[in-house]
Amino acid sequence: MSRIAFALLAAAAVAGPAMAQTADAPNFNGAFIGGQIGWQQDRQSLTDSAVPPATVRAKGDGLLYGGQIGYDFNLGGGVFGIETSLTGRTGSNRFPTFDLEPGRTINVTARAGFLVSPEGLLYARGGYSNARFSIPNGPRENRDGYTVGAGYEHKLSQNVSARLEYNYSDYGNDQLPGAGGPSTLNYHRHAVTTGINFRF
């Protein structure tokens, strides 16, 4: 019996510091992987070269879905991180003469924020974005652009956190042939997402 008690005390002495170290580990520090879902609206405007120019606008709402992986550095009162995400969207944008379908989007961003509480992080995000657009039974194009946004993330447990985020993206202009000369097609995007991260 005394040997069993000694073994239990020895195990507690070894495990105690390790458990305390885990409990005292800083929040929002280290690698994470997770998923996200939300609302995405793509907006395009097509402006011809007539005098005066005429503009046709289209916008489409859809369900955004995807995942992310990244790494955070807790600097004390602030957090700096990097993240890569891959997302998709349902639906399409309808112009009078054609539909424009959004495809997959790849984002590579940095984020910086400050801790409003030990479990709460308020942050801003920005970086590179590459989005795919296609016309049904027609050409497909990958467009480079940028994305910026802001959000709030909250630790639910030592290894799980949830977040709410808004992002705006811009993918520049396309020059398209038209009956009266070239037309300009602009690409813009708004998104509101919620996500969960698993940290290790």
Backbone as a printed PyTorch tensor [residue, N CA C, xyz], in Angstrom:
tensor([[[  0.8300,  -1.2040,   0.0000],
         [  0.0000,   0.0000,   0.0000],
         [  0.8630,   1.2530,   0.0000]],

        [[  1.9310,   1.2130,   0.7770],
         [  2.8120,   2.3750,   0.8530],
         [  3.5100,   2.6160,  -0.4790]],

        [[  3.8180,   1.5200,  -1.1950],
         [  4.4410,   1.6820,  -2.5060],
         [  3.4850,   2.3570,  -3.4870]],

        [[  2.2000,   1.9910,  -3.4530],
         [  1.2070,   2.6040,  -4.3220],
         [  1.0650,   4.0860,  -3.9980]],

        [[  1.0020,   4.4190,  -2.7260],
         [  0.8800,   5.8160,  -2.3180],
         [  2.1050,   6.6160,  -2.7540]],

        [[  3.2810,   6.0080,  -2.6130],
         [  4.5070,   6.7010,  -3.0350],
         [  4.4970,   6.9440,  -4.5440]],

        [[  4.0330,   5.9380,  -5.3240],
         [  3.9840,   6.0720,  -6.7730],
         [  3.0140,   7.1750,  -7.1790]],

        [[  1.8650,   7.2480,  -6.5030],
         [  0.8980,   8.2880,  -6.8090],
         [  1.4480,   9.6660,  -6.4830]],

        [[  2.1370,   9.8060,  -5.3690],
         [  2.7300,  11.0870,  -4.9990],
         [  3.8120,  11.4970,  -5.9910]],

        [[  4.6180,  10.5250,  -6.4320],
         [  5.6650,  10.8230,  -7.4050],
         [  5.0620,  11.2630,  -8.7340]],

        [[  3.9950,  10.5780,  -9.1650],
         [  3.3300,  10.9570, -10.4230],
         [  2.7410,  12.3540, -10.3210]],

        [[  2.1440,  12.6720,  -9.1670],
         [  1.5730,  14.0040,  -8.9790],
         [  2.6520,  15.0740,  -8.9870]],

        [[  3.8140,  14.7510,  -8.4080],
         [  4.9060,  15.7180,  -8.3740],
         [  5.4410,  16.0150,  -9.7670]],

        [[  5.4490,  14.9950, -10.6420],
         [  5.9160,  15.1810, -12.0130],
         [  4.8620,  15.8820, -12.8580]],

        [[  3.5920,  15.4660, -12.7130],
         [  2.5240,  16.0080, -13.5580],
         [  2.1140,  17.4010, -13.1270]],

        [[  2.2730,  17.7280, -11.8600],
         [  1.8290,  19.0350, -11.3550],
         [  2.4380,  20.2010, -12.0920]],

        [[  3.7740,  20.3090, -12.1880],
         [  4.3690,  21.4300, -12.9210],
         [  3.9570,  21.4750, -14.3890]],

        [[  3.8220,  20.2860, -15.0280],
         [  3.4270,  20.2670, -16.4410],
         [  2.0220,  20.8070, -16.6110]],

        [[  1.0960,  20.4350, -15.7090],
         [ -0.2700,  20.9310, -15.7810],
         [ -0.3170,  22.4200, -15.5220]],

        [[  0.4830,  22.8820, -14.5620],
         [  0.5190,  24.3120, -14.2700],
         [  1.0760,  25.1010, -15.4480]],

        [[  2.0750,  24.5260, -16.1090],
         [  2.6680,  25.2020, -17.2690],
         [  1.6490,  25.3300, -18.3930]],

        [[  0.8300,  24.2650, -18.6030],
         [ -0.2010,  24.3280, -19.6260],
         [ -1.2480,  25.3650, -19.2820]],

        [[ -1.6530,  25.3870, -18.0060],
         [ -2.6740,  26.3280, -17.5940],
         [ -2.1880,  27.7620, -17.6910]],

        [[ -0.8840,  27.9710, -17.4440],
         [ -0.3280,  29.3180, -17.4630],
         [  0.1650,  29.7400, -18.8440]],

        [[  0.0460,  28.8630, -19.8660],
         [  0.5280,  29.2000, -21.2020],
         [ -0.2450,  30.3970, -21.7350]],

        [[  0.4240,  31.3250, -22.4210],
         [ -0.2790,  32.5090, -22.9220],
         [ -1.3150,  32.1400, -23.9840]],

        [[ -2.4380,  32.8600, -23.9730],
         [ -3.4650,  32.6570, -24.9800],
         [ -3.0180,  33.2330, -26.3230]],

        [[ -3.5910,  32.6940, -27.4090],
         [ -3.3010,  33.1660, -28.7560],
         [ -1.7970,  33.1280, -29.0410]],

        [[ -1.2320,  31.9570, -28.8240],
         [  0.1940,  31.7690, -29.0780],
         [  0.4000,  30.3780, -29.6660]],

        [[  1.0750,  30.3080, -30.8140],
         [  1.3590,  29.0280, -31.4220],
         [  0.4990,  28.7450, -32.6400]],

        [[  0.5980,  27.5140, -33.1220],
         [ -0.0700,  27.1040, -34.3560],
         [ -1.5480,  26.8230, -34.1250]],

        [[ -2.3430,  26.9840, -35.1960],
         [ -3.7700,  26.6710, -35.1310],
         [ -4.2670,  26.2520, -36.5080]],

        [[ -5.3950,  25.5330, -36.4960],
         [ -6.0870,  25.1400, -37.7150],
         [ -7.5720,  25.1930, -37.4160]],

        [[ -8.3830,  25.5610, -38.4150],
         [ -9.8020,  25.7000, -38.1380],
         [-10.6460,  25.7930, -39.3870]],

        [[-11.9220,  26.1080, -39.1910],
         [-12.8750,  26.2500, -40.2740],
         [-13.6780,  27.5280, -40.1140]],

        [[-14.3100,  27.9630, -41.2060],
         [-15.1110,  29.1850, -41.1820],
         [-16.3040,  29.0490, -42.1030]],

        [[-17.3500,  29.8190, -41.7830],
         [-18.5700,  29.8340, -42.5800],
         [-19.1980,  31.2130, -42.4240]],

        [[-19.9340,  31.6700, -43.4390],
         [-20.5410,  32.9830, -43.3110],
         [-21.1840,  33.4540, -44.6010]],

        [[-21.3180,  34.7850, -44.7220],
         [-21.9610,  35.4520, -45.8450],
         [-20.9120,  36.1590, -46.6830]],

        [[-21.0400,  36.0300, -48.0180],
         [-20.1350,  36.7250, -48.9300],
         [-20.9510,  37.3770, -50.0370]],

        [[-20.6380,  38.6340, -50.3130],
         [-21.2840,  39.3490, -51.4080],
         [-20.2290,  39.8480, -52.3830]],

        [[-20.3170,  39.4160, -53.6360],
         [-19.4350,  39.8880, -54.6930],
         [-20.1600,  40.9550, -55.5040]],

        [[-19.4560,  42.0600, -55.7620],
         [-20.0280,  43.1690, -56.5120],
         [-19.1530,  43.4700, -57.7350]],

        [[-19.7970,  43.5620, -58.8810],
         [-19.0950,  43.9450, -60.1050],
         [-19.8380,  45.1040, -60.7670]],

        [[-19.0760,  45.9860, -61.3930],
         [-19.6640,  47.0590, -62.1970],
         [-19.0010,  47.0530, -63.5750]],

        [[-19.8220,  47.1010, -64.6140],
         [-19.3530,  47.0700, -65.9980],
         [-19.6510,  48.4210, -66.6380]],

        [[-18.5900,  49.1640, -66.9910],
         [-18.7310,  50.5140, -67.5430],
         [-18.2050,  50.5310, -68.9720]],

        [[-19.0480,  50.9740, -69.9210],
         [-18.6110,  51.0130, -71.3120],
         [-17.9010,  52.3350, -71.6020]],

        [[-17.3710,  52.4310, -72.8000],
         [-16.5760,  53.6060, -73.1750],
         [-17.3730,  54.6120, -73.9900]],

        [[-18.6980,  54.4980, -73.9650],
         [-19.5290,  55.4430, -74.6960],
         [-19.4750,  56.8210, -74.0260]],

        [[-19.9640,  57.8370, -74.7220],
         [-20.0200,  59.1960, -74.1860],
         [-21.4840,  59.6360, -74.1490]],

        [[-22.0840,  59.8270, -72.9550],
         [-21.4570,  59.5760, -71.6540],
         [-21.4120,  58.0710, -71.3640]],

        [[-20.4820,  57.6150, -70.5010],
         [-20.3760,  56.1840, -70.2090],
         [-21.5930,  55.6800, -69.4460]],

        [[-21.9410,  54.4310, -69.6960],
         [-23.0510,  53.7810, -68.9970],
         [-22.4970,  52.6420, -68.1510]],

        [[-23.0380,  52.4900, -66.9470],
         [-22.5550,  51.4770, -66.0190],
         [-23.6820,  50.5230, -65.6390]],

        [[-23.3860,  49.2320, -65.7080],
         [-24.3040,  48.1890, -65.2670],
         [-23.6690,  47.5020, -64.0630]],

        [[-24.4450,  47.3440, -62.9850],
         [-23.9170,  46.7420, -61.7570],
         [-24.6040,  45.4220, -61.4640]],

        [[-23.8300,  44.5170, -60.8790],
         [-24.3670,  43.2250, -60.4740],
         [-23.7780,  42.8640, -59.1150]],

        [[-24.5700,  42.2280, -58.2820],
         [-24.0720,  41.7310, -57.0080],
         [-24.7630,  40.4200, -56.6860]],

        [[-24.0280,  39.5610, -56.0230],
         [-24.5600,  38.2620, -55.6680],
         [-24.1720,  37.8780, -54.2650]],

        [[-25.1380,  37.3480, -53.5080],
         [-24.8990,  36.8750, -52.1470],
         [-24.8070,  35.3600, -52.1490]],

        [[-23.9690,  34.8470, -51.2780],
         [-23.8430,  33.4070, -51.1820],
         [-23.2640,  32.9670, -49.8560]],

        [[-23.2490,  31.6720, -49.6650],
         [-22.6910,  31.0680, -48.4580],
         [-21.2000,  30.8670, -48.6410]],

        [[-20.4160,  31.4840, -47.7700],
         [-18.9640,  31.2970, -47.7690],
         [-18.6260,  30.1250, -46.8530]],

        [[-17.6720,  29.2930, -47.2730],
         [-17.2430,  28.1420, -46.4710],
         [-15.7720,  27.8790, -46.7510]],

        [[-15.0590,  27.3530, -45.7590],
         [-13.6490,  27.0550, -45.9770],
         [-12.9110,  26.7930, -44.6890]],

        [[-11.5760,  26.8780, -44.7870],
         [-10.7390,  26.5950, -43.6310],
         [ -9.5100,  27.4800, -43.6160]],

        [[ -8.8030,  27.4680, -42.5080],
         [ -7.6220,  28.3060, -42.3240],
         [ -6.5880,  27.5840, -41.4580]],

        [[ -5.3350,  28.0010, -41.6420],
         [ -4.2320,  27.5030, -40.8350],
         [ -3.2700,  28.6640, -40.6140]],

        [[ -2.6780,  28.7310, -39.4330],
         [ -1.8070,  29.8750, -39.1680],
         [ -0.9970,  29.7130, -37.8940]],

        [[ -0.3830,  30.8360, -37.5130],
         [  0.4740,  30.8350, -36.3210],
         [  0.3890,  32.2100, -35.6680]],

        [[  0.2230,  32.2280, -34.3470],
         [  0.1590,  33.4620, -33.5780],
         [  1.3730,  33.6060, -32.6730]],

        [[  1.7840,  34.8600, -32.4750],
         [  2.8550,  35.1940, -31.5380],
         [  2.2800,  36.1290, -30.4760]],

        [[  2.1910,  35.6610, -29.2410],
         [  1.7240,  36.5010, -28.1460],
         [  2.8940,  37.3320, -27.6410]],

        [[  2.7830,  38.6570, -27.7610],
         [  3.8680,  39.5660, -27.3880],
         [  3.6150,  40.2450, -26.0470]],

        [[  2.7180,  39.7060, -25.2610],
         [  2.3710,  40.3140, -23.9800],
         [  0.9730,  40.8940, -24.0650]],

        [[  0.8760,  42.2100, -24.2570],
         [ -0.4320,  42.8230, -24.4000],
         [ -0.9730,  42.7530, -25.8110]],

        [[ -0.1300,  42.3630, -26.7770],
         [ -0.5510,  42.2970, -28.1740],
         [ -0.2420,  40.9610, -28.8010]],

        [[ -0.8510,  40.7170, -29.9700],
         [ -0.6670,  39.4580, -30.7000],
         [ -0.4220,  39.7850, -32.1690]],

        [[  0.5840,  39.1350, -32.7530],
         [  0.8520,  39.2340, -34.1830],
         [  0.7540,  37.8310, -34.7710]],

        [[  0.1040,  37.7050, -35.9300],
         [ -0.0680,  36.3790, -36.5020],
         [ -0.0460,  36.3860, -38.0210]],

        [[  0.1200,  35.2040, -38.5960],
         [  0.0390,  34.9900, -40.0320],
         [ -0.9560,  33.8590, -40.2850]],

        [[ -1.6530,  33.9410, -41.4260],
         [ -2.6970,  32.9540, -41.7030],
         [ -2.8690,  32.7540, -43.1980]],

        [[ -3.1420,  31.5170, -43.5900],
         [ -3.5210,  31.1750, -44.9570],
         [ -4.8930,  30.5170, -44.9180]],

        [[ -5.7770,  30.9450, -45.8210],
         [ -7.1260,  30.3750, -45.8560],
         [ -7.5090,  30.0040, -47.2810]],

        [[ -8.4030,  29.0360, -47.3840],
         [ -8.9600,  28.5910, -48.6560],
         [-10.4710,  28.5410, -48.4820]],

        [[-11.2130,  29.3410, -49.3090],
         [-12.6600,  29.4050, -49.1640],
         [-13.3420,  29.2840, -50.5210]],

        [[-14.6380,  29.0000, -50.4770],
         [-15.4860,  28.9720, -51.6560],
         [-16.7830,  29.7000, -51.3560]],

        [[-17.6210,  29.8940, -52.4050],
         [-18.9060,  30.5860, -52.2400],
         [-19.9410,  29.9990, -53.1610]],

        [[-21.1690,  29.8770, -52.6900],
         [-22.2670,  29.4190, -53.5230],
         [-22.8370,  30.5780, -54.3340]],

        [[-23.5840,  30.2650, -55.4080],
         [-24.2990,  31.2810, -56.1690],
         [-23.4670,  31.9280, -57.2520]],

        [[-24.0770,  32.9210, -57.9370],
         [-23.4280,  33.6280, -59.0340],
         [-23.9540,  35.0490, -59.0990]],

        [[-23.2760,  35.8950, -59.8920],
         [-23.6860,  37.2780, -60.1450],
         [-24.2470,  37.3770, -61.5550]],

        [[-25.4180,  37.9950, -61.7030],
         [-26.1130,  38.0190, -62.9880],
         [-26.0450,  39.4030, -63.6320]],

        [[-25.4130,  39.4450, -64.8050],
         [-25.4830,  40.6090, -65.6720],
         [-26.5870,  40.3600, -66.7130]],

        [[-27.0150,  41.4000, -67.4500],
         [-28.0700,  41.1790, -68.4420],
         [-27.7090,  40.1450, -69.5020]],

        [[-26.4290,  40.0310, -69.8550],
         [-26.0490,  39.1390, -70.9550],
         [-25.2080,  37.9400, -70.5300]],

        [[-24.7780,  37.8730, -69.2610],
         [-23.9670,  36.7290, -68.8220],
         [-23.9880,  36.6440, -67.3020]],

        [[-23.6340,  35.4580, -66.7860],
         [-23.4700,  35.2230, -65.3500],
         [-21.9860,  35.1340, -65.0340]],

        [[-21.6040,  35.6320, -63.8570],
         [-20.2270,  35.5520, -63.4090],
         [-20.2090,  34.7770, -62.0920]],

        [[-19.5240,  33.6500, -62.0880],
         [-19.5050,  32.7730, -60.9140],
         [-18.1950,  32.9160, -60.1530]],

        [[-18.2510,  33.1930, -58.8340],
         [-17.0310,  33.1980, -58.0330],
         [-16.6130,  31.7650, -57.7100]],

        [[-15.3060,  31.5090, -57.7450],
         [-14.7840,  30.1960, -57.3980],
         [-14.0140,  30.2370, -56.0920]],

        [[-12.9820,  29.4580, -56.0130],
         [-12.2030,  29.3840, -54.7820],
         [-11.3900,  30.6670, -54.5830]],

        [[-11.1150,  30.9590, -53.3160],
         [-10.2930,  32.1270, -52.9580],
         [ -9.1900,  31.6880, -52.0120]],

        [[ -7.9740,  32.1440, -52.2740],
         [ -6.8290,  31.8860, -51.4080],
         [ -6.3760,  33.2190, -50.8180]],

        [[ -6.2910,  33.2870, -49.5010],
         [ -5.8110,  34.4840, -48.8090],
         [ -4.5520,  34.1560, -48.0120]],

        [[ -3.5900,  35.0560, -48.0610],
         [ -2.3930,  34.9780, -47.2140],
         [ -2.2790,  36.3260, -46.5090]],

        [[ -2.5430,  36.3460, -45.2160],
         [ -2.6690,  37.6190, -44.5040],
         [ -1.8640,  37.6220, -43.2120]],

        [[ -1.6040,  38.8320, -42.7570],
         [ -1.0580,  39.0560, -41.4180],
         [ -2.1310,  39.7310, -40.5830]],

        [[ -2.0890,  39.5090, -39.2830],
         [ -3.0230,  40.2070, -38.4160],
         [ -2.2910,  40.6910, -37.1740]],

        [[ -2.7720,  41.7930, -36.6220],
         [ -2.2150,  42.3660, -35.4030],
         [ -3.3680,  42.8200, -34.5280]],

        [[ -3.2590,  42.5630, -33.2330],
         [ -4.3370,  42.9430, -32.3320],
         [ -3.8540,  43.0790, -30.9070]],

        [[ -4.7760,  43.4350, -30.0430],
         [ -4.4410,  43.5700, -28.6320],
         [ -5.4760,  42.8330, -27.7960]],

        [[ -5.0510,  42.3750, -26.6480],
         [ -5.8980,  41.6000, -25.7620],
         [ -6.7740,  42.5350, -24.9460]],

        [[ -8.0910,  42.4380, -25.1470],
         [ -9.0250,  43.2300, -24.3500],
         [ -9.3330,  42.5290, -23.0330]],

        [[ -8.9730,  41.2510, -22.9580],
         [ -9.0490,  40.4430, -21.7400],
         [ -8.1160,  39.2630, -21.9570]],

        [[ -7.8060,  38.4750, -20.9270],
         [ -6.9370,  37.3180, -21.1610],
         [ -7.4810,  36.3600, -22.2190]],

        [[ -8.8030,  36.3280, -22.4080],
         [ -9.4050,  35.4040, -23.3710],
         [ -9.8900,  36.0910, -24.6340]],

        [[ -9.8340,  37.4240, -24.7250],
         [-10.4130,  38.1320, -25.8550],
         [ -9.3920,  38.9130, -26.6550]],

        [[ -9.4140,  38.7530, -27.9810],
         [ -8.4710,  39.4130, -28.8740],
         [ -9.2390,  40.2220, -29.9090]],

        [[ -8.9740,  41.5190, -29.9680],
         [ -9.5150,  42.4100, -30.9850],
         [ -8.4040,  42.6850, -31.9930]],

        [[ -8.6680,  42.5120, -33.2930],
         [ -7.5680,  42.5400, -34.2590],
         [ -7.9840,  43.1360, -35.5970]],

        [[ -6.9730,  43.5180, -36.3860],
         [ -7.1290,  43.9240, -37.7810],
         [ -6.3090,  42.9780, -38.6370]],

        [[ -6.7490,  42.7950, -39.8880],
         [ -6.1080,  41.8390, -40.7920],
         [ -5.9120,  42.4730, -42.1680]],

        [[ -4.8550,  42.0570, -42.8780],
         [ -4.6600,  42.5310, -44.2380],
         [ -3.6290,  41.6950, -44.9710]],

        [[ -3.7540,  41.6370, -46.3090],
         [ -2.7690,  40.8970, -47.0760],
         [ -3.2240,  40.5880, -48.4870]],

        [[ -2.6350,  39.5360, -49.0500],
         [ -2.8230,  39.1440, -50.4520],
         [ -4.0360,  38.2350, -50.6000]],

        [[ -4.7510,  38.3990, -51.7100],
         [ -5.8900,  37.5430, -52.0090],
         [ -5.8790,  37.1810, -53.4910]],

        [[ -6.2250,  35.9400, -53.7980],
         [ -6.3430,  35.4820, -55.1830],
         [ -7.6980,  34.7940, -55.3260]],

        [[ -8.5420,  35.3390, -56.2020],
         [ -9.8970,  34.8110, -56.3800],
         [-10.0990,  34.3350, -57.8080]],

        [[-10.8830,  33.2870, -57.9480],
         [-11.2010,  32.7270, -59.2590],
         [-12.6210,  33.1130, -59.6560]],

        [[-12.7750,  33.5760, -60.8900],
         [-14.0890,  33.9050, -61.4500],
         [-14.2300,  33.1990, -62.7880]],

        [[-15.4690,  32.8260, -63.1300],
         [-15.6870,  32.1330, -64.3930],
         [-17.0650,  32.4670, -64.9460]],

        [[-17.2020,  32.3680, -66.2660],
         [-18.4800,  32.4600, -66.9620],
         [-18.9010,  31.0390, -67.3070]],

        [[-20.1240,  30.6160, -66.9620],
         [-20.5440,  29.2420, -67.2500],
         [-20.3110,  28.8720, -68.7100]],

        [[-19.6730,  27.7390, -68.9220],
         [-19.3090,  27.2540, -70.2600],
         [-18.4270,  28.2380, -71.0130]],

        [[-17.6840,  29.0780, -70.2390],
         [-16.8200,  30.0700, -70.8470],
         [-15.4760,  30.1330, -70.1530]],

        [[-14.7820,  31.2580, -70.3020],
         [-13.4290,  31.3700, -69.7310],
         [-13.4360,  31.4520, -68.2130]],

        [[-12.3030,  31.1220, -67.6290],
         [-12.0870,  31.1890, -66.1880],
         [-10.8460,  32.0110, -65.9390]],

        [[-10.8680,  32.8330, -64.8960],
         [ -9.7630,  33.7550, -64.6310],
         [ -9.4420,  33.7810, -63.1490]],

        [[ -8.1450,  33.7550, -62.8220],
         [ -7.6790,  33.9700, -61.4590],
         [ -7.2080,  35.4110, -61.3230]],

        [[ -7.7220,  36.1360, -60.3220],
         [ -7.4030,  37.5460, -60.1640],
         [ -6.6660,  37.7820, -58.8470]],

        [[ -5.5810,  38.5550, -58.9230],
         [ -4.8360,  38.9500, -57.7340],
         [ -5.4240,  40.2390, -57.1730]],

        [[ -5.4170,  40.3420, -55.8440],
         [ -5.9260,  41.5400, -55.1980],
         [ -5.4720,  41.5980, -53.7570]],

        [[ -6.1970,  42.3570, -52.9780],
         [ -5.8660,  42.4910, -51.5550],
         [ -7.1450,  42.3570, -50.7260]],

        [[ -6.9660,  42.0310, -49.4680],
         [ -8.0850,  41.9440, -48.5390],
         [ -7.6960,  42.5980, -47.2230]],

        [[ -8.6360,  43.2980, -46.6020],
         [ -8.4350,  43.9230, -45.2880],
         [ -9.6800,  43.6590, -44.4560]],

        [[ -9.5090,  43.6420, -43.1420],
         [-10.6530,  43.3790, -42.2900],
         [-10.3350,  43.5390, -40.8230]],

        [[-11.3220,  43.2130, -40.0000],
         [-11.1840,  43.3100, -38.5510],
         [-12.0790,  42.2650, -37.9160]],

        [[-11.7470,  41.8960, -36.6790],
         [-12.5470,  40.8850, -36.0180],
         [-12.2570,  40.7740, -34.5400]],

        [[-12.9570,  39.8300, -33.9300],
         [-12.7890,  39.5390, -32.4990],
         [-12.7220,  38.0260, -32.3380]],

        [[-11.7580,  37.5560, -31.5510],
         [-11.5990,  36.1260, -31.2730],
         [-11.5920,  35.9050, -29.7710]],

        [[-12.2610,  34.8350, -29.3370],
         [-12.4020,  34.5700, -27.8990],
         [-12.0190,  33.1220, -27.6080]],

        [[-11.2120,  32.9270, -26.5790],
         [-10.8210,  31.5760, -26.1720],
         [-11.9720,  30.9050, -25.4360]],

        [[-12.4030,  29.7420, -25.9260],
         [-13.4410,  28.9570, -25.2760],
         [-12.8600,  27.9650, -24.2880]],

        [[-11.6340,  27.5300, -24.5680],
         [-10.8990,  26.6310, -23.6820],
         [ -9.4230,  26.8100, -24.0020]],

        [[ -8.5720,  26.0190, -23.3820],
         [ -7.1400,  26.1820, -23.5890],
         [ -6.7470,  25.9730, -25.0520]],

        [[ -7.4780,  25.1170, -25.7640],
         [ -7.0890,  24.7600, -27.1260],
         [ -8.1320,  25.0970, -28.1870]],

        [[ -9.2100,  25.7720, -27.8220],
         [-10.2780,  26.0810, -28.7720],
         [-10.6580,  27.5550, -28.6460]],

        [[-10.7940,  28.2310, -29.8020],
         [-11.2360,  29.6220, -29.8080],
         [-12.2350,  29.8270, -30.9430]],

        [[-13.1100,  30.8170, -30.7850],
         [-14.1060,  31.1600, -31.7990],
         [-13.9330,  32.6220, -32.1810]],

        [[-14.3020,  32.9740, -33.4430],
         [-14.0980,  34.3390, -33.8920],
         [-15.2330,  34.8010, -34.8000]],

        [[-15.3790,  36.1320, -34.8900],
         [-16.2980,  36.7900, -35.7850],
         [-15.5070,  37.8510, -36.5290]],

        [[-15.6610,  37.9240, -37.8880],
         [-14.7560,  38.7490, -38.6780],
         [-15.4700,  39.3390, -39.8860]],

        [[-15.0760,  40.5880, -40.2450],
         [-15.5170,  41.2330, -41.4840],
         [-14.3010,  41.4740, -42.3690]],

        [[-14.4680,  41.2650, -43.6940],
         [-13.3850,  41.5040, -44.6500],
         [-13.9060,  42.1830, -45.9070]],

        [[-13.0780,  43.0800, -46.4500],
         [-13.3300,  43.7060, -47.7460],
         [-12.1760,  43.3330, -48.6690]],

        [[-12.5060,  42.9630, -49.9350],
         [-11.4840,  42.5720, -50.8980],
         [-11.6920,  43.3270, -52.2040]],

        [[-10.5720,  43.6200, -52.8660],
         [-10.5850,  44.3230, -54.1510],
         [ -9.7010,  43.5530, -55.1230]],

        [[-10.2400,  43.2480, -56.3220],
         [ -9.5030,  42.4700, -57.3150],
         [ -9.2660,  43.2430, -58.6110]],

        [[ -9.3030,  44.5660, -58.5410],
         [ -8.9190,  45.3840, -59.6740],
         [ -9.9330,  45.4140, -60.8000]],

        [[ -9.4490,  45.6980, -62.0200],
         [-10.2980,  45.9030, -63.2020],
         [ -9.8990,  44.9780, -64.3410]],

        [[-10.8850,  44.6730, -65.1810],
         [-10.6770,  43.9690, -66.4450],
         [-11.1060,  44.8690, -67.5910]],

        [[-10.3910,  44.8150, -68.6970],
         [-10.7940,  45.5060, -69.9130],
         [-11.4200,  44.4840, -70.8580]],

        [[-12.7020,  44.6750, -71.1630],
         [-13.4320,  43.7420, -72.0100],
         [-13.8040,  44.4150, -73.3280]],

        [[-13.8310,  43.6520, -74.4390],
         [-14.2490,  44.2390, -75.7180],
         [-15.7400,  44.5400, -75.7070]],

        [[-16.1290,  45.6240, -76.3290],
         [-17.5370,  45.9980, -76.4240],
         [-17.8600,  46.5280, -77.8070]],

        [[-19.1690,  46.6940, -78.0910],
         [-19.5930,  47.1490, -79.4070],
         [-19.0990,  48.5640, -79.7000]],

        [[-19.0800,  49.4340, -78.6730],
         [-18.6340,  50.8010, -78.8860],
         [-17.2240,  51.0520, -78.3990]],

        [[-16.4750,  49.9990, -78.1090],
         [-15.1330,  50.1450, -77.5770],
         [-14.9810,  49.3240, -76.3140]],

        [[-13.8030,  49.3580, -75.6860],
         [-13.5720,  48.5280, -74.5060],
         [-14.4390,  48.9550, -73.3180]],

        [[-14.8010,  47.9750, -72.4930],
         [-15.5510,  48.2060, -71.2600],
         [-14.6940,  47.8020, -70.0740]],

        [[-14.9510,  48.4280, -68.9250],
         [-14.1800,  48.1610, -67.7090],
         [-15.0460,  47.4230, -66.6980]],

        [[-14.5400,  46.2660, -66.2390],
         [-15.2380,  45.4510, -65.2520],
         [-14.4720,  45.5000, -63.9400]],

        [[-15.1260,  45.9620, -62.8590],
         [-14.5140,  46.0560, -61.5310],
         [-14.9710,  44.8950, -60.6540]],

        [[-14.0800,  44.4980, -59.7330],
         [-14.3680,  43.3900, -58.8210],
         [-14.1860,  43.8430, -57.3710]],

        [[-15.2550,  43.7070, -56.5640],
         [-15.1870,  44.0310, -55.1400],
         [-15.9240,  42.9430, -54.3470]],

        [[-15.5930,  42.8360, -53.0570],
         [-16.1840,  41.7710, -52.2380],
         [-16.3100,  42.2130, -50.7740]],

        [[-17.4420,  41.8110, -50.1590],
         [-17.6490,  41.9770, -48.7240],
         [-17.9570,  40.6000, -48.1360]],

        [[-17.4890,  40.3630, -46.9160],
         [-17.7460,  39.0740, -46.2810],
         [-17.8010,  39.2300, -44.7680]],

        [[-18.7300,  38.5180, -44.1520],
         [-18.8230,  38.4160, -42.6940],
         [-18.8080,  36.9350, -42.3590]],

        [[-17.8590,  36.5130, -41.5500],
         [-17.7020,  35.0890, -41.2590],
         [-17.5900,  34.8460, -39.7570]],

        [[-17.9490,  33.6440, -39.3730],
         [-17.6600,  33.1510, -38.0350],
         [-16.8280,  31.8840, -38.1840]],

        [[-15.9250,  31.6570, -37.2460],
         [-15.0310,  30.5050, -37.3770],
         [-14.6140,  29.9650, -36.0360]],

        [[-13.9920,  28.8060, -36.0940],
         [-13.4690,  28.1630, -34.8950],
         [-12.0570,  27.6940, -35.1790]],

        [[-11.1630,  27.8500, -34.2180],
         [ -9.7670,  27.4350, -34.3470],
         [ -9.4140,  26.4340, -33.2660]],

        [[ -8.6390,  25.4320, -33.6520],
         [ -8.1150,  24.4480, -32.7240],
         [ -6.6020,  24.6790, -32.6200]],

        [[ -6.1290,  24.9100, -31.4160],
         [ -4.7430,  25.3240, -31.2050],
         [ -3.9270,  24.1930, -30.5940]],

        [[ -2.6720,  24.1320, -31.0200],
         [ -1.7760,  23.0770, -30.5130],
         [ -0.3540,  23.5730, -30.4740]]])
